[in-house]
């Protein structure tokens, strides 16, 4: 578990080429408690991944050890004007918060680090890499309420809770969190 961890920023085409590594990290991390994802839900996520990487603006990061072993993933893209993300909130939020134009909000879809490499700053480095070239005003993510380490990390990075949602059918309640990046040019 020692040694250098390299974080590589990727566009959609590069992430598609590394799909096996993204899947390995995702499957290992999200099979753990409390997530306990099934092989079927992992397959469903990677069907979505195959379409997500084709988005015009897609940003990903893959963390690897010096010998190439994948240890962490992060990815997302700007939310479209007709995103359903805000519709999943269980309590209404003001229209200004919900307003999307295809550039305003970067949706962070996944951020995961395999257990042996946690608490080494890998997640933060991947988060920074994914957002390196964004022109978005803010970042939006869903975080499980019962994963205290992730909650603490997001809050320490400046995220604030704006609501609660079931991000997909049958999902447990998640905190919807926003990181304000500032208004581009202002």
Secondary structure, 3 states (H helix, E strand, C coil): CCCCEEEEEECHHHHHHCHHHHHHHHHHHHHCCCCCCCHHHHHHHHHHHHHHCCCCCCEEEEEEECCCCEEEEEEEEECCCCCCHHHHECCCCCHHHHCCCCCCEEEEEEEEECHHHCCCCHHHHHHHHHHCCCCCCEEEEEEECCCHHHHHHHHHCCCEEEEEECCCCCCCCEEEEEEECCCCCC
